[in-house]
Amino acid sequence: MRINVRTAEGRRFWVPAPLWIFKLGAGNWVEWIIKRNVPKEQLQYVECIDFSKLRKAIDVLKEYKGLEIVDVRAKDGTFVNIRL
């Protein structure tokens, strides 16, 4: 996955983000850490996430190389593009 950003001042940069990092972030130990550190008022939102299905969805994304997930262009010239 590549994250491309172009600012209104003309600066450009891209960030490589491998899918295995996202899969690692959806692991059981991350879920445990999140549930432990989120305030009780907001815990209901975290409990709605099924992390096992999230990991499976990340595996499915691997099949769609080149898919454009986000393409945002602001009026001031800022541009963000996320592509697999």
Sequence and secondary structure as in RCSB ss.txt:
>XXXX:A:sequence
MRINVRTAEGRRFWVPAPLWIFKLGAGNWVEWIIKRNVPKEQLQYVECIDFSKLRKAIDVLKEYKGLEIVDVRAK
DGTFVNIRL
>XXXX:A:secstr
 EEEEE TTS EEEEE  HHHHHHHTSHHHHHHHHHHS TTTHHHHHT  HHHHHHHHHHHTT TT EEEEEE T
TS EEEEE 
